[in-house]
Amino acid sequence: ILAGLIKPNHGTLNVQGPTGFVFQNPDHQ
């Protein structure tokens, strides 16, 4: 996930990164 945030070329991955992180951590919702 962090790799996608570091690479600006992957704009789509940047959006899916934090989204997937939220689903994996229901406590953060």
PyMOL Python script that loads the backbone (N, CA, C, O; Angstrom):
from pymol import cmd

cmd.read_pdbstr("""\
ATOM      1  N   ILE A   1       0.843  -1.208   0.000  1.00  0.00           N
ATOM      2  CA  ILE A   1       0.000   0.000   0.000  1.00  0.00           C
ATOM      3  C   ILE A   1       0.875   1.253   0.000  1.00  0.00           C
ATOM      4  O   ILE A   1       0.644   2.182  -0.774  1.00  0.00           O
ATOM      5  N   LEU A   2       1.880   1.269   0.875  1.00  0.00           N
ATOM      6  CA  LEU A   2       2.768   2.429   0.951  1.00  0.00           C
ATOM      7  C   LEU A   2       3.494   2.642  -0.364  1.00  0.00           C
ATOM      8  O   LEU A   2       3.759   3.780  -0.751  1.00  0.00           O
ATOM      9  N   ALA A   3       3.821   1.546  -1.060  1.00  0.00           N
ATOM     10  CA  ALA A   3       4.531   1.650  -2.337  1.00  0.00           C
ATOM     11  C   ALA A   3       3.689   2.433  -3.342  1.00  0.00           C
ATOM     12  O   ALA A   3       4.225   3.227  -4.116  1.00  0.00           O
ATOM     13  N   GLY A   4       2.371   2.213  -3.333  1.00  0.00           N
ATOM     14  CA  GLY A   4       1.485   2.928  -4.250  1.00  0.00           C
ATOM     15  C   GLY A   4       1.415   4.413  -3.913  1.00  0.00           C
ATOM     16  O   GLY A   4       1.339   5.252  -4.810  1.00  0.00           O
ATOM     17  N   LEU A   5       1.440   4.738  -2.622  1.00  0.00           N
ATOM     18  CA  LEU A   5       1.375   6.136  -2.209  1.00  0.00           C
ATOM     19  C   LEU A   5       2.653   6.872  -2.584  1.00  0.00           C
ATOM     20  O   LEU A   5       2.620   8.065  -2.886  1.00  0.00           O
ATOM     21  N   ILE A   6       3.786   6.160  -2.565  1.00  0.00           N
ATOM     22  CA  ILE A   6       5.077   6.781  -2.876  1.00  0.00           C
ATOM     23  C   ILE A   6       5.205   7.041  -4.374  1.00  0.00           C
ATOM     24  O   ILE A   6       5.815   8.031  -4.778  1.00  0.00           O
ATOM     25  N   LYS A   7       4.635   6.158  -5.207  1.00  0.00           N
ATOM     26  CA  LYS A   7       4.747   6.307  -6.660  1.00  0.00           C
ATOM     27  C   LYS A   7       3.590   7.149  -7.196  1.00  0.00           C
ATOM     28  O   LYS A   7       2.447   6.692  -7.204  1.00  0.00           O
ATOM     29  N   PRO A   8       3.875   8.374  -7.644  1.00  0.00           N
ATOM     30  CA  PRO A   8       2.835   9.267  -8.171  1.00  0.00           C
ATOM     31  C   PRO A   8       2.279   8.770  -9.505  1.00  0.00           C
ATOM     32  O   PRO A   8       1.185   9.167  -9.906  1.00  0.00           O
ATOM     33  N   ASN A   9       3.033   7.894 -10.199  1.00  0.00           N
ATOM     34  CA  ASN A   9       2.586   7.375 -11.495  1.00  0.00           C
ATOM     35  C   ASN A   9       1.346   6.505 -11.330  1.00  0.00           C
ATOM     36  O   ASN A   9       0.527   6.407 -12.244  1.00  0.00           O
ATOM     37  N   HIS A  10       1.205   5.874 -10.166  1.00  0.00           N
ATOM     38  CA  HIS A  10       0.059   4.993  -9.942  1.00  0.00           C
ATOM     39  C   HIS A  10      -1.055   5.776  -9.236  1.00  0.00           C
ATOM     40  O   HIS A  10      -1.256   5.632  -8.030  1.00  0.00           O
ATOM     41  N   GLY A  11      -1.765   6.595  -9.992  1.00  0.00           N
ATOM     42  CA  GLY A  11      -2.834   7.402  -9.403  1.00  0.00           C
ATOM     43  C   GLY A  11      -3.985   6.520  -8.930  1.00  0.00           C
ATOM     44  O   GLY A  11      -4.573   6.772  -7.878  1.00  0.00           O
ATOM     45  N   THR A  12      -4.309   5.477  -9.715  1.00  0.00           N
ATOM     46  CA  THR A  12      -5.407   4.581  -9.356  1.00  0.00           C
ATOM     47  C   THR A  12      -5.074   3.814  -8.086  1.00  0.00           C
ATOM     48  O   THR A  12      -5.919   3.637  -7.210  1.00  0.00           O
ATOM     49  N   LEU A  13      -3.821   3.361  -8.002  1.00  0.00           N
ATOM     50  CA  LEU A  13      -3.398   2.578  -6.845  1.00  0.00           C
ATOM     51  C   LEU A  13      -3.409   3.453  -5.590  1.00  0.00           C
ATOM     52  O   LEU A  13      -3.657   2.969  -4.485  1.00  0.00           O
ATOM     53  N   ASN A  14      -3.139   4.741  -5.776  1.00  0.00           N
ATOM     54  CA  ASN A  14      -3.122   5.675  -4.659  1.00  0.00           C
ATOM     55  C   ASN A  14      -4.514   5.773  -4.028  1.00  0.00           C
ATOM     56  O   ASN A  14      -4.644   5.919  -2.812  1.00  0.00           O
ATOM     57  N   VAL A  15      -5.556   5.691  -4.870  1.00  0.00           N
ATOM     58  CA  VAL A  15      -6.933   5.776  -4.376  1.00  0.00           C
ATOM     59  C   VAL A  15      -7.350   4.456  -3.728  1.00  0.00           C
ATOM     60  O   VAL A  15      -7.994   4.445  -2.679  1.00  0.00           O
ATOM     61  N   GLN A  16      -6.976   3.346  -4.365  1.00  0.00           N
ATOM     62  CA  GLN A  16      -7.368   2.033  -3.852  1.00  0.00           C
ATOM     63  C   GLN A  16      -6.592   1.682  -2.589  1.00  0.00           C
ATOM     64  O   GLN A  16      -7.057   0.882  -1.777  1.00  0.00           O
ATOM     65  N   GLY A  17      -5.418   2.270  -2.418  1.00  0.00           N
ATOM     66  CA  GLY A  17      -4.581   1.967  -1.254  1.00  0.00           C
ATOM     67  C   GLY A  17      -5.295   2.261   0.061  1.00  0.00           C
ATOM     68  O   GLY A  17      -5.572   1.346   0.835  1.00  0.00           O
ATOM     69  N   PRO A  18      -5.598   3.550   0.320  1.00  0.00           N
ATOM     70  CA  PRO A  18      -6.266   3.920   1.574  1.00  0.00           C
ATOM     71  C   PRO A  18      -7.646   3.282   1.723  1.00  0.00           C
ATOM     72  O   PRO A  18      -8.082   2.993   2.837  1.00  0.00           O
ATOM     73  N   THR A  19      -8.330   3.064   0.605  1.00  0.00           N
ATOM     74  CA  THR A  19      -9.660   2.451   0.654  1.00  0.00           C
ATOM     75  C   THR A  19      -9.569   1.020   1.182  1.00  0.00           C
ATOM     76  O   THR A  19     -10.336   0.624   2.060  1.00  0.00           O
ATOM     77  N   GLY A  20      -8.627   0.252   0.643  1.00  0.00           N
ATOM     78  CA  GLY A  20      -8.444  -1.135   1.079  1.00  0.00           C
ATOM     79  C   GLY A  20      -7.984  -1.185   2.525  1.00  0.00           C
ATOM     80  O   GLY A  20      -8.322  -2.113   3.259  1.00  0.00           O
ATOM     81  N   PHE A  21      -7.207  -0.180   2.936  1.00  0.00           N
ATOM     82  CA  PHE A  21      -6.702  -0.133   4.309  1.00  0.00           C
ATOM     83  C   PHE A  21      -7.859   0.036   5.295  1.00  0.00           C
ATOM     84  O   PHE A  21      -7.849  -0.536   6.385  1.00  0.00           O
ATOM     85  N   VAL A  22      -8.854   0.830   4.896  1.00  0.00           N
ATOM     86  CA  VAL A  22     -10.024   1.054   5.757  1.00  0.00           C
ATOM     87  C   VAL A  22     -10.824  -0.236   5.911  1.00  0.00           C
ATOM     88  O   VAL A  22     -11.281  -0.567   7.005  1.00  0.00           O
ATOM     89  N   PHE A  23     -10.991  -0.972   4.786  1.00  0.00           N
ATOM     90  CA  PHE A  23     -11.747  -2.223   4.831  1.00  0.00           C
ATOM     91  C   PHE A  23     -11.033  -3.262   5.687  1.00  0.00           C
ATOM     92  O   PHE A  23     -11.679  -4.073   6.352  1.00  0.00           O
ATOM     93  N   GLN A  24      -9.693  -3.238   5.672  1.00  0.00           N
ATOM     94  CA  GLN A  24      -8.922  -4.202   6.448  1.00  0.00           C
ATOM     95  C   GLN A  24      -8.945  -3.838   7.932  1.00  0.00           C
ATOM     96  O   GLN A  24      -8.741  -4.696   8.791  1.00  0.00           O
ATOM     97  N   ASN A  25      -9.197  -2.553   8.230  1.00  0.00           N
ATOM     98  CA  ASN A  25      -9.231  -2.110   9.628  1.00  0.00           C
ATOM     99  C   ASN A  25     -10.587  -1.500   9.960  1.00  0.00           C
ATOM    100  O   ASN A  25     -10.744  -0.280   9.903  1.00  0.00           O
ATOM    101  N   PRO A  26     -11.573  -2.332  10.307  1.00  0.00           N
ATOM    102  CA  PRO A  26     -12.920  -1.841  10.625  1.00  0.00           C
ATOM    103  C   PRO A  26     -12.939  -0.957  11.872  1.00  0.00           C
ATOM    104  O   PRO A  26     -13.865  -0.168  12.057  1.00  0.00           O
ATOM    105  N   ASP A  27     -11.925  -1.085  12.726  1.00  0.00           N
ATOM    106  CA  ASP A  27     -11.857  -0.279  13.950  1.00  0.00           C
ATOM    107  C   ASP A  27     -11.678   1.200  13.622  1.00  0.00           C
ATOM    108  O   ASP A  27     -12.074   2.065  14.404  1.00  0.00           O
ATOM    109  N   HIS A  28     -11.075   1.495  12.452  1.00  0.00           N
ATOM    110  CA  HIS A  28     -10.818   2.884  12.067  1.00  0.00           C
ATOM    111  C   HIS A  28     -12.081   3.553  11.540  1.00  0.00           C
ATOM    112  O   HIS A  28     -12.138   4.779  11.449  1.00  0.00           O
ATOM    113  N   GLN A  29     -13.079   2.772  11.197  1.00  0.00           N
ATOM    114  CA  GLN A  29     -14.305   3.359  10.648  1.00  0.00           C
ATOM    115  C   GLN A  29     -15.089   4.060  11.755  1.00  0.00           C
ATOM    116  O   GLN A  29     -16.155   4.619  11.498  1.00  0.00           O
TER     117      GLN A  29
END
""", "prot")
cmd.dss("prot")
cmd.show_as("cartoon", "prot")
cmd.util.cbc("prot")
cmd.orient("prot")
